[in-house]
Each structure stands twice: as C-alpha cells, then as structure tokens.
C-alpha cells in the first residue's frame, strides 16, 4: 500500500509542478507548438513519467528536475523575446512556398516538404487547387497560411462578375520596437520614409511600436503598446 501511495504522491506532485510550469510559460505549450516547444513539453513529461517508477528517484529529485528544466525554457523564451536573431534558431521562421502563384521549389527542398504535403496543407485551408493560391507561407509551427488569388477569395469575385484585383502581400516593418531592415529594403522603402510614415501617426520612436505592416497604396498600419500609445 505504501508503494502505491508513494506513486500517487509523486504523480500528483509532478502534475501540479507541470501545470504551474506550463501555465507560467504561456499558451505556446498548448497551441502553435514550435519544434522547441514540442521538445520542452516532451521532456517535461518524461521527467515525471520516468521518475515515478524509479525507486531511487525521490520526490525532491522530480521537483528539482522539473523546476530546473522550466527555468531553462523560461530563459530561452526571454532570449527569443529580446534578441530577434535567436528566434530562427529556437523557433524557426516562416517560409514562403508559393509566391505570386509560383511554387518556390528550392524553399520546399530546404524545409523538406514535398508537393503532395503542400497540397494537403492548402486543402486544409479550403483551397483544392494550387491555381487558386497567390501566396502560401509555412509558419514556424508547421501550419500553412494562404492568401488566395482575388478571383478565388470569399466571396468570389468571379461570382460577382467584377474584374479581379491584384493581390499584395502585407510586409512587416516593425516588431517589438525593432525595424526589420531586410523587409524594408525588399519593399523598396528606406528608413527616412518609414520615419515620416510614423510621424504622420504621432510616433517618434521605434520603441513605441509593437507592430507595423505595410501594403502598397495603403497607409502604414501601426499598433503600439497599450501603455505607450492611444
């Protein structure tokens, strides 16, 4: 009986600690799981599962292992939050696999995704032909985001007998107060233009901007931190 009671106590303690660690790390442990999130969640579960049936491992050992691993994950999360260059290593990065209706075959090879798998991901978004897709992006969590051609969007332009409009992909310029200069250059814009756009919205410092994106023929879309901008 004491053996079963000991296992119950260890499982209960492990459950509580795992719940606290997972809640403190945020919702990425439950959805939008990146490869790093998957590994961290798997190891946290294994720490408890293996320890419960090892007589030499005590409750204190389980608690220490879970808390130490939780601290490591938290440190990595803080690093990826503060240093954007580390996000590619730990979280991966989005990859455009269809650009202006053309499949980026070299990108598919690099991320080890075949055409059949790409078709399956696109079908899950409600588009059963690659001809309907203008842009497709494989996100860091393995999901696909699809921007359809205008004539296949909902409601379909062809159903309304209206001429199709060109589709432009929004370009992110600022995330967490940091300018993404590669995107700025790709869009054919410079930093002076970006500063002027921000000034029209009474923003004088990049650090005030949580997120900013741009589309041709539209004003710059800017979101600020709740405590910094109205």
C-alpha positions in Angstrom: 0.0 0.0 0.0 2.8 2.4 0.8 4.3 1.8 -2.6 1.0 2.8 -4.3 0.6 5.8 -2.0 4.2 6.9 -2.9 3.4 6.7 -6.7 0.2 8.7 -6.2 2.0 11.4 -4.3 4.8 11.6 -7.0 2.2 11.7 -9.8 0.2 14.4 -8.0 3.3 16.5 -7.3 4.5 16.1 -10.9 1.1 17.1 -12.2 1.0 20.2 -10.1 4.5 21.2 -11.0 4.0 20.6 -14.7 0.8 22.6 -14.7 2.5 25.5 -12.9 5.5 25.4 -15.3 3.3 25.2 -18.4 1.0 28.0 -17.3 3.9 30.2 -16.5 5.5 29.7 -19.9 2.4 30.8 -21.8 0.0 29.2 -24.3 2.6 28.0 -26.8 2.7 24.8 -24.9 -1.0 24.2 -25.8 -1.2 25.6 -29.4 1.0 26.8 -32.2 3.7 24.5 -31.0 7.2 25.1 -32.5 9.9 22.4 -32.6 11.4 23.8 -29.4 8.1 23.9 -27.6 7.4 20.3 -28.6 10.8 19.1 -27.3 10.4 21.0 -24.0 6.9 19.7 -23.4 8.0 16.1 -24.2 11.0 16.3 -21.8 8.9 17.7 -19.0 6.5 14.8 -19.3 9.3 12.3 -19.5 10.9 13.7 -16.4 7.8 12.8 -14.4 7.0 9.6 -16.2 10.4 8.0 -15.8 10.9 9.2 -12.2 7.7 7.8 -10.9 8.8 4.2 -11.5 12.4 4.6 -10.4 12.7 3.7 -6.8 16.0 5.6 -6.4 14.4 8.9 -7.6 12.8 10.8 -4.7 10.1 13.5 -4.8 12.8 16.2 -4.3 14.6 14.9 -7.4 11.5 15.2 -9.5 10.7 18.7 -8.3 14.3 19.9 -8.9 14.4 18.4 -12.4 11.1 19.9 -13.4 11.8 23.3 -11.9 15.3 23.4 -13.4 14.1 22.5 -16.9 11.3 25.0 -16.5 13.8 27.7 -15.7 15.9 26.7 -18.8 12.8 27.0 -21.0 11.9 30.4 -19.4 15.4 31.7 -20.1 15.2 30.6 -23.7 11.8 32.3 -24.1 13.3 35.6 -22.7 16.3 35.3 -25.1 14.0 34.9 -28.1 11.8 37.8 -26.9 14.7 40.2 -26.5 17.0 39.0 -29.3 15.3 38.5 -32.6 18.3 36.8 -34.3 17.8 33.9 -31.8 14.2 33.2 -32.9 15.3 31.5 -36.1 17.4 29.0 -34.0 14.9 28.2 -31.4 11.5 28.8 -33.1 12.2 28.5 -36.8 11.0 31.1 -39.3 8.1 31.4 -41.8 8.9 30.3 -45.3 7.1 31.5 -48.5 6.5 28.4 -50.6 4.2 30.0 -53.1 4.9 33.5 -54.4 2.7 35.2 -56.9 1.2 31.9 -57.8 4.6 30.3 -58.4 5.9 27.4 -56.3 9.2 28.1 -54.7 10.7 24.6 -55.3 14.1 25.4 -53.7 12.3 26.5 -50.5 10.3 23.3 -50.4 13.5 21.3 -50.7 15.2 23.3 -47.9 12.3 22.7 -45.5 11.9 19.1 -46.7 8.3 19.5 -47.8 7.0 17.7 -51.0 4.3 18.9 -53.3 1.8 16.3 -52.1 2.2 17.5 -48.5 1.9 21.1 -49.6 -1.3 20.3 -51.4 -2.7 18.7 -48.3 -1.9 21.7 -46.2 -3.5 24.0 -48.7 -6.6 21.8 -48.9 -6.9 22.1 -45.1 -7.3 25.9 -45.6 -10.2 25.3 -48.1 -8.3 25.6 -51.4 -8.3 22.5 -53.5 -6.1 23.8 -56.3 -2.7 25.5 -56.3 -4.0 27.6 -59.1 -6.3 29.4 -56.5 -3.3 30.4 -54.3 -1.3 33.6 -54.8 0.8 33.2 -51.6 1.3 30.3 -49.2 3.5 30.6 -46.2 4.7 27.7 -44.0 4.7 29.1 -40.5 7.2 28.1 -37.8 4.7 25.7 -36.2 4.3 23.8 -39.5 0.9 25.2 -40.3 0.2 26.9 -43.7 -1.2 30.4 -44.2 -2.8 31.0 -47.6 -3.6 34.2 -49.4 -5.8 33.3 -52.4 -5.9 35.0 -55.7 -8.6 37.7 -55.7 -10.9 35.8 -58.0 -11.0 32.8 -55.6 -11.4 34.8 -52.4 -14.6 34.7 -50.4 -17.0 36.0 -51.7 -15.5 35.0 -55.1 -15.0 38.0 -57.4 -15.9 35.7 -60.4 -19.4 35.1 -58.8 -20.0 38.9 -58.6 -18.8 39.4 -62.2 -16.3 42.0 -61.1 -12.8 42.4 -62.6 -10.1 40.7 -60.5 -7.8 42.9 -58.4 -4.1 42.4 -57.9 -3.2 40.8 -54.5 -0.4 42.3 -52.4 1.2 40.5 -49.5 1.5 42.7 -46.4 5.1 43.3 -45.3 6.1 43.6 -41.7 8.3 46.5 -41.0 8.5 46.7 -37.1 8.1 44.0 -34.4 8.6 44.8 -30.7 10.2 48.1 -31.5 12.8 46.7 -33.9 12.9 47.6 -37.6 13.1 44.7 -40.0 15.5 46.3 -42.4 15.5 43.4 -44.9 11.8 43.7 -45.4 12.1 47.5 -45.7 14.7 47.1 -48.4 12.6 44.4 -50.2 9.7 46.7 -50.3 11.8 49.4 -51.9 11.5 51.8 -49.0 14.1 53.4 -46.8 14.3 54.4 -43.1 13.6 58.0 -43.8 10.3 57.1 -45.4 9.4 54.9 -42.5 10.2 57.7 -40.0 7.9 60.0 -42.0 5.1 57.5 -42.0 5.4 57.1 -38.3 5.4 60.8 -37.7 2.1 61.1 -39.5 0.7 58.9 -36.7 2.5 60.9 -34.0 5.1 58.2 -33.4 8.7 59.5 -32.9 10.4 56.4 -31.7 10.5 52.8 -32.9 10.3 51.6 -29.4 6.8 52.9 -29.1 5.7 50.5 -31.9 4.6 46.9 -31.1 3.8 46.0 -34.7 3.8 47.8 -38.1 3.0 46.5 -41.5 2.6 48.0 -45.0 0.8 47.3 -48.2 1.1 49.2 -51.5 -1.4 52.1 -51.9 -2.3 51.9 -48.2 -1.1 53.9 -45.2 1.3 52.2 -42.8 -0.6 50.1 -40.2 0.8 50.7 -36.7 0.0 49.1 -33.4 1.5 50.5 -30.2 2.0 49.1 -26.8 -1.1 49.7 -24.7 0.7 51.8 -22.2 2.6 53.9 -24.7 0.1 54.8 -27.5 -3.6 55.6 -27.5 
